[in-house]
Amino acid sequence: MKIKKKLFKNFIIQQILAFIVAIYIHIVGITSKIKTLNRSIPRSFWKSNEPFILVFWHSQLMMISYTWK
């Protein structure tokens, strides 16, 4: 097995990488400006408890948790 595969299968290495990625996402979330359009539309669905589809571009999926206010 290659050294890279052994490293990435190591539990401690996985935890360290997950922590680094989480910190990165948090920093990007804090320093980014998120622009929402037509905010009243999803709010009406949330208030009436109706299902709806929320759409994000692939490049912005990482930031979805920062839009739920």
C-alpha positions as CSV (number, residue, x, y, z in Angstrom):
1,M,0.0,0.0,0.0
2,K,1.3,3.4,-0.8
3,I,2.3,5.8,2.0
4,K,-0.4,8.3,1.0
5,K,-3.1,5.7,1.4
6,K,-1.8,4.6,4.7
7,L,-1.7,8.2,6.0
8,F,-5.2,9.0,4.9
9,K,-6.6,5.8,6.5
10,N,-5.0,6.7,9.8
11,F,-7.7,7.8,12.3
12,I,-5.6,10.6,13.8
13,I,-4.6,12.0,10.4
14,Q,-8.3,12.0,9.4
15,Q,-9.3,13.9,12.6
16,I,-6.5,16.5,12.0
17,L,-7.5,17.0,8.4
18,A,-11.2,17.3,9.3
19,F,-10.3,19.9,11.9
20,I,-8.3,21.9,9.4
21,V,-11.1,21.8,6.9
22,A,-13.6,22.8,9.5
23,I,-11.5,25.8,10.5
24,Y,-11.1,26.8,6.9
25,I,-14.9,26.6,6.2
26,H,-15.5,28.6,9.4
27,I,-13.0,31.3,8.4
28,V,-14.4,31.5,4.9
29,G,-17.9,31.7,6.3
30,I,-17.0,34.6,8.6
31,T,-15.2,36.6,6.0
32,S,-17.6,36.0,3.1
33,K,-20.6,38.1,2.1
34,I,-23.6,36.0,1.2
35,K,-26.2,37.7,-0.9
36,T,-29.7,36.2,-0.9
37,L,-32.3,37.1,-3.4
38,N,-36.1,37.0,-2.9
39,R,-35.8,36.0,0.7
40,S,-39.5,36.4,1.2
41,I,-40.3,33.4,-1.0
42,P,-38.7,30.7,1.1
43,R,-39.9,32.4,4.3
44,S,-43.5,32.0,3.1
45,F,-42.9,28.3,2.6
46,W,-41.2,27.9,6.0
47,K,-44.1,29.7,7.8
48,S,-46.7,27.6,6.1
49,N,-44.7,24.4,6.6
50,E,-44.7,23.5,2.9
51,P,-41.9,21.7,1.1
52,F,-39.7,23.5,-1.4
53,I,-36.4,23.2,-3.1
54,L,-33.5,25.4,-2.2
55,V,-30.9,25.8,-5.0
56,F,-27.1,26.5,-4.6
57,W,-24.3,26.5,-7.2
58,H,-21.9,23.7,-6.7
59,S,-19.1,26.0,-5.7
60,Q,-21.2,27.4,-2.9
61,L,-22.5,24.2,-1.2
62,M,-19.8,24.5,1.4
63,M,-21.4,27.7,2.7
64,I,-25.0,26.5,2.9
65,S,-24.9,26.3,6.7
66,Y,-24.1,30.0,6.9
67,T,-27.4,30.9,5.1
68,W,-29.8,29.3,7.6
69,K,-30.7,32.2,9.9
